[in-house]
Amino acid sequence: MFTGIIEAIGTVKRTEIEGSNMHVWVEAPFFNELKIDQSVAHDGVCLTIDAMESPIYRVTAIKETLSKTTLGSWTIGKKVNLERAMILGSRLDGHLVQGHVDCTGRCVGVEVEEGSWKYTIEYPEQFRRLIIEKGSICVNGTSLTAFDLKENTFSVAIIPYTYNNTNINELEENNAVNLEFDLVGKYVVN
């Protein structure tokens, strides 16, 4: 379980295909605090560390993960939002995030405003019932507030801290993003 508050930016250093799996080697600023079998969210995708070679570690994405996330398009040098699993008893600064991406969306608009940024994201219509105005949404692992809801788009406003400390500053029109809709909303709907 995660909070959607990004701890660091990692860098993809190597990728390998093995059967239908993709291994991704990542360099992280907190490498020395990691261990094998630990869960880390990578752009919102919960992946388990399965190998370590200082200063990088490896995670493996299976076919199911590759089909529902942006992970299959990652290349060497990609900047990735990283968050370690939350610690029970700490503040929940974002919202409850599982690291189980529901689908990918596409950035369809970027507006620079005075002191902030507005990103508009298009998503598959079948997920419309899982998002509400001013509700929580996880975009590339970052806990954000959805607004300006339309049939298959929503917007998020980005403050300078988030812009400077996540990979959202690299997001451009037509880029794909990982989306996880609010966990509580999913249970209410179902």
Secondary structure, DSSP 8 states (H G I E B T S, - for coil): -B-S---EEEEEEEEEEETTEEEEEEE-TTGGG--TT-EEEETTEEEEEEEEETTEEEEEE-HHHHHHSSGGG--TT-EEEEEE---TTS---S--B-S---EEEEEEEEEEETTEEEEEEE--GGGGGG--TT-EEEETTEEEE-BS--SSEEEEEE-HHHHHHSGGGG--TT-EEEEEE-HHHHHHH-
